[in-house]
Amino acid sequence: MSSNDTTNGQTFIHMQVDELAQVLNDQSHVVVDIRDANAFANGRITDAIHLTNESLADFLREADPDAPVVVCCYHGHSSQQAAQFLISQDFTQVYSLDGGYTQWQLQYPDKISR
């Protein structure tokens, strides 16, 4: 896992889909999916939480800020801003999934929920 440029000493970390697949089985990481509702309903990483503007406040209140959080979007671009936002909300271990759901779907079609 490679780190990113630091902002105020803390930043998110880039994660590859194969790295996520390795840690997914032990359920140590929380996966949040920021894609639109239709895309999320049509397929998502197993056990991913749909994070939207509507659910964000509840997530921030209920989530463990010290638990590793992996942010997933379509291709791994929007997730970087969302991951940095979670860092700014005092989450300590935040990852942006490089390649996003598109890459996950290609490499791990058996680890998708609908």
Secondary structure, 3 states (H helix, E strand, C coil): CEECCCECCECCEEECHHHHHHHHCCCCCEEEECCCHHHHHHCEECCCEECCCCCHHHHHHHCCCCCCEEEECCCCCHHHHHHHHHHHCCCCCEEEECCHHHHHHHHCCCCEEC
